[in-house]
């Protein structure tokens, strides 16, 4: 090999040793890229964790603008609820929107209906002869008519007792009426509808009500003039005024038996009445209400007769479109009085006091009991009285607590079970 050629080969080898190969260059470049990628992933992970922490705090404390997680969860739950099953969305009626604030009413939407006498006369002559609370449960899609005795007690601004029948004679009587009914029924009264009796007759007549057929002989006192009416089994009642007499009459000599009979008559007739209205559209019901005069009050109202008529038509439409079995007719519960201290005739005495306060009484002859060694014996150890409510219906609990206020009984307890919905164990404190 020539010296020149050898020098060239040695130079190439030296150059190869001095310069890194292309493979080595790519390896160092990849390592640098991988290091940068890991750094970016760590930064991204830290940012995500910070965002999740902020959203978690916002959801837990319901902080505006950062409670996205809670709102998103609610949105997803609503979507699944609306798409799940074959249930149709609950109808949205006009009167579910407040006529003045335009706020949507949720949950139970209630209308307290009162029929009174004495329109056009001095305020002191007005007297309520019928009260019923119409409740539409938007969540359940069901309705309820809850009858309330006009003899129930309210307390006026001076702290004096006054029957609900005479609340319209008081200053601010409409507010007193709705607040008292709200308390004893355990619900807020959204609407108050007061209708003079003959105005109610005209309203009912325009709705072409179905005929009521009596299934037994009936005796009741006309709530307007106090006359006694005798109706025989099989007799038809179809005139609007006689229908109202039939539905609203209370036989005062035997008040609470007749009040329960009133509930039974309403339970038999109202579903049939609303079913007859079911084919009518809102416009059709508005036309049927066109004969309505001025002797009524809707509070809150729209400020115009036409607007109020639309709201009344919407109320009727909501109950008319309920399916069979979705309208319940109930009344305030009757109270059973038990003697809890052995004072003779205490049950009868307390029962009479309850009657004077407008409270239905189921019985007064029993004694409180206690079980000893498997044997039930009288329990006369109650120094203070106790009110027990056995129903889980919130309205029953509310009435029990209302009763506690009337009698100054503080011990009001729940004990779910069969039998009377409310029991009053009269102690020695009620014997004085």
Legacy VTK file of the C-alpha trace (Angstrom):
# vtk DataFile Version 3.0
C-alpha trace
ASCII
DATASET POLYDATA
POINTS 432 float
0.000 0.000 0.000
1.368 3.415 -0.891
2.030 5.937 1.820
-0.524 8.328 0.336
-3.282 5.772 0.351
-2.472 4.729 3.871
-2.604 8.301 5.068
-6.045 8.733 3.462
-7.424 5.639 5.164
-6.052 6.664 8.533
-7.575 10.108 8.106
-11.039 8.654 7.389
-10.831 6.458 10.494
-9.819 9.416 12.629
-12.637 11.492 11.218
-15.081 8.689 11.928
-13.943 8.567 15.521
-14.092 12.362 15.934
-17.686 12.876 14.563
-20.773 11.160 16.168
-22.769 8.882 13.957
-26.231 9.872 12.676
-27.794 7.280 14.993
-26.188 8.865 18.027
-27.538 12.287 17.033
-31.114 10.945 16.730
-30.866 9.254 20.128
-29.947 12.481 21.931
-32.691 14.377 20.076
-35.330 11.823 21.084
-34.286 12.018 24.713
-34.655 15.794 24.672
-38.104 15.559 23.071
-39.192 12.926 25.577
-38.025 15.076 28.463
-39.992 18.059 27.142
-43.087 15.875 26.612
-42.903 14.588 30.194
-42.624 18.121 31.457
-45.705 19.175 29.462
-47.692 16.186 30.755
-46.836 17.063 34.346
-47.883 20.675 33.791
-51.155 19.529 32.177
-51.846 17.067 35.008
-51.281 19.771 37.634
-53.633 22.156 35.775
-56.331 19.459 35.525
-56.035 18.659 39.239
-56.328 22.340 40.118
-59.434 22.724 37.916
-61.017 19.615 39.461
-60.324 20.927 42.969
-61.926 24.275 42.132
-64.985 22.576 40.593
-65.295 20.239 43.590
-65.279 23.167 46.002
-67.781 25.044 43.824
-70.135 22.058 43.710
-69.845 21.355 47.433
-70.492 24.956 48.455
-72.764 25.774 45.485
-70.634 28.829 44.641
-72.018 30.780 41.661
-70.154 30.446 38.350
-67.947 27.593 39.569
-70.705 25.135 40.521
-70.577 23.697 37.017
-70.349 20.105 38.260
-73.572 20.371 40.260
-75.441 22.063 37.411
-74.139 19.532 34.895
-75.209 16.671 37.149
-78.675 18.159 37.513
-78.915 18.641 33.764
-77.915 15.034 33.082
-80.345 13.761 35.741
-83.165 15.790 34.199
-82.382 14.438 30.746
-82.430 10.846 31.991
-85.609 11.481 33.990
-87.401 12.936 30.998
-86.232 10.203 28.619
-86.642 7.267 30.986
-89.812 5.183 30.792
-92.899 6.044 28.792
-94.243 8.743 31.114
-95.432 11.917 29.447
-94.296 15.311 30.671
-96.687 16.906 33.157
-98.908 19.519 31.479
-98.095 23.151 32.070
-101.268 25.125 32.819
-101.669 28.876 32.679
-102.282 29.312 36.399
-98.945 27.651 37.200
-97.482 31.058 36.334
-98.042 33.829 38.883
-100.305 36.403 37.184
-98.328 39.372 38.487
-94.707 38.344 38.932
-94.698 35.804 36.048
-92.854 33.453 38.413
-93.455 29.753 37.803
-95.142 27.970 40.726
-93.628 24.608 41.611
-94.595 21.597 43.716
-98.132 21.855 45.061
-100.175 24.664 43.500
-103.159 25.461 45.720
-106.432 27.330 45.278
-108.568 28.086 48.351
-112.205 28.400 47.260
-114.702 30.066 49.579
-118.411 30.549 48.904
-120.003 33.311 50.968
-123.315 35.121 51.440
-123.943 38.849 51.795
-122.607 40.310 48.521
-123.364 43.986 48.039
-124.190 44.384 51.715
-122.181 45.761 54.598
-118.907 43.902 55.198
-120.176 42.793 58.609
-122.915 40.745 56.908
-120.573 38.544 54.861
-120.325 34.942 56.007
-118.479 32.020 54.442
-120.640 28.930 54.027
-118.182 26.608 52.263
-114.397 26.204 52.137
-112.369 23.813 50.014
-108.674 23.748 49.197
-107.893 22.489 45.678
-104.346 21.126 45.479
-102.572 20.195 42.232
-99.302 18.331 42.785
-97.137 19.132 39.762
-94.514 16.526 40.653
-96.976 13.649 41.049
-99.512 14.856 38.475
-102.380 14.342 40.943
-105.095 16.507 42.459
-106.824 16.724 45.816
-109.850 18.541 47.184
-109.473 19.191 50.921
-112.640 20.266 52.729
-112.258 22.630 55.686
-114.941 23.391 58.316
-116.099 27.007 58.272
-116.274 26.793 62.081
-112.503 26.336 62.362
-110.878 28.996 64.500
-108.619 31.821 63.387
-106.957 34.494 65.518
-107.478 38.088 64.395
-105.041 40.988 64.759
-106.180 41.513 68.364
-105.489 37.861 69.221
-109.205 37.075 69.519
-110.753 33.860 68.255
-113.001 34.156 65.227
-114.615 31.440 63.100
-113.339 31.164 59.546
-116.938 31.786 58.515
-116.629 35.362 59.823
-113.084 36.198 58.723
-114.349 38.381 55.853
-115.870 40.670 58.469
-112.401 41.367 59.883
-109.937 43.976 58.705
-107.559 42.127 56.404
-109.931 39.172 56.500
-108.763 37.658 53.206
-105.185 37.406 54.471
-106.384 36.026 57.804
-108.419 33.368 56.000
-105.636 32.164 53.721
-102.957 32.177 56.457
-105.151 30.180 58.868
-106.053 27.594 56.233
-102.394 27.405 55.212
-101.431 26.668 58.816
-104.052 24.003 59.477
-103.393 22.313 56.110
-99.608 22.638 56.257
-99.269 24.304 52.864
-99.009 27.729 51.294
-102.197 29.036 49.689
-101.217 30.280 46.222
-104.646 31.570 45.150
-107.717 32.721 47.044
-111.014 32.539 45.149
-114.028 34.017 46.946
-117.407 33.690 45.224
-120.786 34.974 46.426
-123.359 32.170 46.568
-125.609 33.329 43.726
-122.571 34.151 41.627
-121.434 30.579 42.264
-124.859 29.387 41.081
-124.463 31.322 37.807
-120.931 30.009 37.373
-122.008 26.409 37.942
-125.020 26.787 35.654
-122.766 27.954 32.806
-120.682 24.793 33.160
-123.704 22.504 32.538
-123.019 20.240 35.538
-124.087 16.580 35.469
-127.100 15.497 37.514
-126.529 14.067 40.989
-128.614 11.015 41.867
-129.207 10.235 45.545
-128.523 6.698 46.696
-130.204 7.075 50.083
-132.629 9.334 51.893
-130.906 12.563 52.862
-131.777 15.341 55.278
-129.694 18.529 55.351
-129.983 22.173 56.351
-129.882 24.772 53.583
-126.682 26.774 54.312
-128.195 30.017 52.999
-131.525 30.278 54.797
-131.362 27.456 57.374
-134.364 25.575 55.968
-134.421 21.798 56.321
-134.445 19.811 53.082
-135.651 16.239 52.732
-134.420 14.282 49.716
-135.354 10.687 48.997
-133.310 7.867 47.514
-133.332 7.939 43.709
-134.178 11.643 43.521
-132.268 13.658 40.916
-130.610 16.955 41.768
-129.770 18.960 38.658
-130.543 22.654 39.211
-127.365 24.623 39.951
-128.652 26.114 43.215
-129.915 22.768 44.509
-126.619 21.127 43.533
-124.733 23.656 45.638
-127.155 23.114 48.524
-126.592 19.382 48.169
-122.780 19.664 48.109
-122.311 22.331 50.785
-125.038 21.722 53.360
-124.038 20.949 56.934
-126.617 19.724 59.421
-125.714 21.865 62.437
-127.508 19.730 65.083
-125.238 16.833 64.131
-122.476 18.900 62.601
-119.591 16.482 62.219
-121.582 13.504 61.005
-123.032 15.826 58.377
-119.573 17.233 57.586
-118.347 13.728 56.863
-121.442 13.166 54.729
-120.552 16.348 52.840
-117.122 14.866 52.091
-118.729 11.646 50.874
-121.108 13.558 48.579
-118.206 15.587 47.162
-116.126 12.426 46.657
-118.975 10.870 44.685
-119.807 13.938 42.578
-116.621 15.927 41.866
-114.833 13.315 39.699
-117.987 13.046 37.585
-118.234 16.840 37.396
-114.651 17.307 36.214
-114.927 14.354 33.833
-117.805 16.167 32.107
-115.498 19.172 31.563
-112.600 17.083 30.211
-113.498 17.432 26.479
-113.448 21.230 26.740
-110.419 23.221 25.613
-109.184 26.231 27.552
-111.033 28.477 25.092
-114.186 26.409 25.535
-114.022 26.736 29.318
-113.438 30.487 28.996
-116.599 30.711 26.902
-118.545 28.730 29.512
-117.352 31.198 32.164
-118.437 34.232 30.147
-121.568 34.622 32.315
-119.439 35.254 35.392
-120.318 38.588 36.982
-118.415 40.769 39.432
-119.245 39.141 42.768
-116.021 37.221 43.083
-112.405 37.839 44.006
-109.310 36.124 42.630
-106.167 36.959 44.588
-103.632 37.265 43.102
-105.444 38.292 39.956
-104.460 39.596 36.549
-106.106 43.005 36.946
-108.726 42.326 34.283
-111.956 40.325 34.202
-110.908 38.591 30.981
-107.527 37.607 32.386
-109.028 36.328 35.622
-111.531 34.287 33.630
-108.643 32.640 31.751
-106.960 31.741 35.037
-110.177 30.250 36.432
-110.654 28.258 33.222
-107.064 26.980 33.521
-107.673 25.849 37.105
-110.727 23.875 36.023
-108.898 22.453 33.022
-106.061 21.081 35.175
-108.463 19.078 37.361
-110.656 18.058 34.425
-107.684 16.470 32.633
-106.660 14.277 35.572
-106.975 10.581 34.848
-109.400 8.383 36.754
-108.276 7.850 40.323
-105.938 10.860 40.328
-108.365 13.166 42.161
-108.743 12.537 45.903
-111.429 14.179 48.035
-110.506 14.465 51.704
-111.310 16.600 54.734
-109.616 17.664 57.950
-109.278 14.598 60.206
-111.679 13.889 63.047
-110.121 13.620 66.507
-110.691 10.777 68.972
-110.528 11.928 72.612
-109.302 9.485 75.282
-109.493 10.065 79.019
-105.938 9.948 80.314
-106.406 10.919 83.969
-109.649 9.291 85.138
-111.637 12.481 85.730
-115.303 11.540 85.105
-116.764 12.694 81.757
-113.506 14.422 80.797
-113.651 13.023 77.259
-117.145 14.409 76.739
-116.125 17.773 78.197
-113.034 18.064 75.956
-115.033 16.849 72.945
-117.550 19.636 73.484
-114.738 22.150 73.653
-113.304 20.821 70.396
-116.709 21.155 68.729
-116.883 24.794 69.810
-113.478 25.326 68.181
-114.626 23.837 64.895
-112.725 20.553 65.262
-114.409 17.315 64.084
-114.669 14.727 66.880
-114.724 10.975 66.200
-115.459 9.797 69.749
-115.121 10.793 73.408
-115.955 7.675 75.463
-112.631 5.835 75.481
-109.827 5.689 78.029
-106.098 5.764 77.464
-104.588 2.268 77.689
-101.325 0.663 78.678
-100.209 -2.962 78.404
-98.933 -4.614 81.612
-97.833 -8.265 81.566
-99.642 -8.733 78.264
-102.892 -7.303 79.606
-104.314 -3.956 78.484
-105.488 -1.751 81.345
-106.602 1.857 81.761
-103.807 4.417 81.930
-104.830 7.397 84.072
-101.294 8.634 84.723
-101.335 11.561 82.270
-100.830 14.846 84.081
-100.401 16.713 80.786
-102.254 16.064 77.543
-100.740 14.511 74.434
-101.772 14.731 70.783
-100.809 11.742 68.635
-101.053 11.770 64.830
-100.924 8.390 63.122
-100.893 9.387 59.450
-97.821 10.265 57.398
-99.867 12.809 55.439
-98.260 16.238 56.110
-101.741 17.805 56.281
-102.645 15.531 59.214
-99.489 16.528 61.069
-100.235 20.205 60.376
-103.775 19.826 61.731
-102.462 18.056 64.858
-100.101 20.969 65.530
-102.906 23.455 64.831
-104.960 21.553 67.408
-102.086 21.818 69.867
-102.119 25.601 69.515
-105.901 25.739 70.057
-105.696 23.686 73.267
-102.264 24.887 74.451
-100.983 21.300 74.264
-97.261 21.188 73.610
-96.793 17.415 73.438
-97.582 16.609 69.783
-96.001 13.337 68.623
-96.030 10.975 65.668
-96.974 7.307 66.031
-97.820 5.904 62.558
-100.385 3.155 62.551
-104.009 2.194 61.881
-107.048 3.733 63.509
-108.028 7.385 63.954
-105.595 9.774 62.306
-105.414 11.993 65.408
-105.816 10.962 69.059
-105.998 13.390 71.959
-105.118 11.897 75.344
-106.715 14.344 77.760
-104.625 14.831 80.898
-105.341 16.714 84.105
-104.289 19.975 82.481
-107.515 19.860 80.393
-109.638 18.988 83.428
-109.347 22.453 84.978
LINES 1 433
432 0 1 2 3 4 5 6 7 8 9 10 11 12 13 14 15 16 17 18 19 20 21 22 23 24 25 26 27 28 29 30 31 32 33 34 35 36 37 38 39 40 41 42 43 44 45 46 47 48 49 50 51 52 53 54 55 56 57 58 59 60 61 62 63 64 65 66 67 68 69 70 71 72 73 74 75 76 77 78 79 80 81 82 83 84 85 86 87 88 89 90 91 92 93 94 95 96 97 98 99 100 101 102 103 104 105 106 107 108 109 110 111 112 113 114 115 116 117 118 119 120 121 122 123 124 125 126 127 128 129 130 131 132 133 134 135 136 137 138 139 140 141 142 143 144 145 146 147 148 149 150 151 152 153 154 155 156 157 158 159 160 161 162 163 164 165 166 167 168 169 170 171 172 173 174 175 176 177 178 179 180 181 182 183 184 185 186 187 188 189 190 191 192 193 194 195 196 197 198 199 200 201 202 203 204 205 206 207 208 209 210 211 212 213 214 215 216 217 218 219 220 221 222 223 224 225 226 227 228 229 230 231 232 233 234 235 236 237 238 239 240 241 242 243 244 245 246 247 248 249 250 251 252 253 254 255 256 257 258 259 260 261 262 263 264 265 266 267 268 269 270 271 272 273 274 275 276 277 278 279 280 281 282 283 284 285 286 287 288 289 290 291 292 293 294 295 296 297 298 299 300 301 302 303 304 305 306 307 308 309 310 311 312 313 314 315 316 317 318 319 320 321 322 323 324 325 326 327 328 329 330 331 332 333 334 335 336 337 338 339 340 341 342 343 344 345 346 347 348 349 350 351 352 353 354 355 356 357 358 359 360 361 362 363 364 365 366 367 368 369 370 371 372 373 374 375 376 377 378 379 380 381 382 383 384 385 386 387 388 389 390 391 392 393 394 395 396 397 398 399 400 401 402 403 404 405 406 407 408 409 410 411 412 413 414 415 416 417 418 419 420 421 422 423 424 425 426 427 428 429 430 431
